[in-house]
Amino acid sequence: MRFALSASLLVLPVLLANRMDAQATAARSREAAVSAFGMFTHLTPDYGQSVKAFTAGGDYTRFYQALSPSLEVRFKTSSMGTVSERTFGGGIRVERSFSYFRPYADFLISDGTINFAQKYYIGANGTGTNGSVVYSYGGGLDYDFADQWAVRVDYQQESWNVNKSPAVTLAPRALSFGVLYRFRFHHPYQ
């Protein structure tokens, strides 16, 4: 009897080692998320009247305790008006989580095409259209209203260099409102 008790005390920790290890680590831990978003945009160009636009894109975010960096891809297109714009590009975004709120800042580099209603505008090259590398910076706020859904408000300040001589730099502003969906990846153990 004494031998059986001693043997069970030696074998029991070996058999339960995996269970004890599982209890010592988190059952599920969020490491990363891929998100997709769509937003209605109020675009204020430097030339002409404000126009309506649509912005869509996605992010790959790595979650850390203090700040969570993301790689973002973004596409924006505006309706035809005095000026219409189209941009496609990406960059870096950094967010911080406070309960249901996620404020963020971003910096993006895009390829942009701008169409002018007046083809003889100084930046239109006589054709009514021009292209530029577009630098934009801004930020916004996501509010998580469900497990994987959030509403987003976003502001971007852009810089377009549409002409070299004479230099013409445009600085459109975009204010957007929309929704975001997160596809989450979970890792069972840290």
N, C-alpha and C positions, 0 to 999 in steps of 0.2 A: 504494500500500500504506500509506504514511504517512497519507494522507487517510482511508482506511477505518478505520485504528486510532484516529485522533483522533475521528472521527465516532462510532465505537462507544463510546469513553470518555465522550462527551457524552450519548449516547442511553441507555446502560446505566443510569445513576442515575435517569433519568426513568422507565424501564420498571420498575425494581426499587423505586421509592419506596414503593409500597403494601406490598410484601413487607417492607421494612425497618421501616416503621411498625408492621406487625402484630407483628413480633418485639419491638418496644420496649414494647408494651402487653400486659397480661395477656390470655391467650386467653379465659378465663371468669372472671368476678368475681361473687361473690354479693352482691347489694345488699339484697334483701328476701325475706321468706318469709311465707306465710300458714300457720298451723298450726291443727289441730283437736285437741281433747283430750276424754277421757272418764275420770272417776274415781269410785271408790267412796269414800264419805265417812262418817266417824264424827262425828256432830253431837252436841255437848253443849250443850243449851239451858240457860237460867237457871231454867226451870220444868220440873220433871219429869225423867224418865230420858233417858239417851242414846238416840239413834235412828240407824238406818241411813239414808243418803241417797245420791243420785247427783248428780254435778256434771258438766256438759258445757259446752264453749265453744270459742272460737277467738281467735286473735291475728293481728294484722298487725304484723310487726316490720321495722324498718329497721336494717340492720347498720352499725355504725361500729366504729372500732378500740377505743375505751375502753368506752363503754356503748352498749347498743342499746335504744332505746325501742320500746314496743309499745302499740297500742290493743287492748284485750281486751273481749270480750263473754262473759258467763258466766250460766249457768242452774243453779240448785240446787233439788232437790226432795227432801223427806224422807218416809219411810214414816210411816203413821199410828201414833202411840203416844200418850204423854201430850201431846206437842206435835208438830205437823207444820209445816214451814215450806216456803215456796216463794219464791225470789228470781229476778229477772231484771234484769240491768243491765250496766254496763261501766265502764271506767276506763282508767287508765294503768298500765303495767308496765314496769320497767327491768331488763334482764339484763346480765350480764357473762360472757363465755365464757373458761373455763380448760380448754383441751383438750376432753375429752368432757363436762365439767361446766359447767352454766349456772345459777348461783344467780340469783335474781331477787327483787324486792320489788314490791308492787303496792298501789294504792289504788282501790277500786271504789265506785260509787254505784248502788244497785239499788232497784227497787220490790219490796216484800216483803209477803207475806200469811202470817199465822200463825194456826193453828187450835189451840184448846185443848180437851182432852178434857172439862174442867169449864167449862161456859159461864158460870159465875158468878165466874170468876177476875177480879180487878180490871182486867186489861187486855183482857178479852174482850168488853166492852160488852154483856153479857147475851146475846150471840148465839153465843159460842164462837169468834168470829173477829175479826181486826183486821188492819189494814194499816199500813205504815210505810215511810218512806224509810229504807233500810238503808245505813249506811256501813260498809265493811269494809276492813281493811288486813291485810297479811300478806306472805308470801313462800314461797319453796320452792326446789326444786332439780330440774333436768332432767338426766338422764344419757343422752347419746346412745349407744345400743348398736348402731345401724346408721346408714346414711347419712341417712335421713330419719325414723327412729324414735327415740323417747326414752321412758324411764320417768320419771314425775314423782311427787314427794312435795310436798304443798302444805298450808300452815296459814293459816287466816283467822280473825281476830277481828272480830266484827260488833257493831254498835250499832243497836238498834231502839228507837224512841220510840213506844210503843203507846198511850199515854194522856197527855193534857195536864193534866188536873186530877182526881185527883192524878197527878203525873208518874210514869210507869212506864217505865223504860229497861231493856231486856234486853240482855245481852252474850253471845250464843251463840259457841261456838268450833267450828271445823270442821277436822278433820285428814283429808286425802284422799290416796289412792294411785291412780295410773292410768297411762295411756299417752298419747303425743302423736305426731302425724304432721305433718311439715312439707311443704307444697307450695312448692317453691322457684322463684323467678324469677331468671333469669340475664340479665345484660346483657353482650354480647360485648366491648365496649370501654369503658374508663373515660373 
